[in-house]
Amino acid sequence: MDLHPATIRALITSGILADDPDDEWTKILTTMITSGHRDGIIAYTYAMEEHAPDLRCDPDTFAEEFKRLYREEWETAAEFAKHVAEGETEMGDEGEQQGRAWFLKHYGRYINWQQFAESATISDTYSLIRLDPENSRTIHAFEMEA
């Protein structure tokens, strides 16, 4: 059965999962949660709604896409933006990689990483979900396809 992300989130947060241990969604979500990804899964459902509001998915596809798209939990959006920029040093030809690495090494401390995290460069490629905006700066990052 295909479910909307909000329904998946409700299954996780309501405790309904324990009611039917033979259900495919229960099996997949229980496995994912016991692997330590409860908050990441909840964040993923928000990212899915933000990216494609009418999306519905089956349990196997949901689990596969989560593994492929999840970029873990970060202290701040700025920390994630810095990670993405540093990852850029692995792309392009060798000279380009060395140039980017040199630039970040010498000028990275002058970059406003929070502003970079809020720029189209990041926001058009990644969804950054903060589950508790009032009490935590922690964000969950997902690479979202256009």
ABEGO torsion letter per residue (X at the ends): XBBBAAAAAAAAAAGAAAABAABAAAAAAAAAAAAGAAAAAAAAAAAAAAABAABBBBAAAAAAAAAAABAEBBABAAAAAAAAAAAAAABEBAAAAAAAAAAAAAAAAABBAAAAAABAAAAAABBBBBABAAABABBBBBBBBX
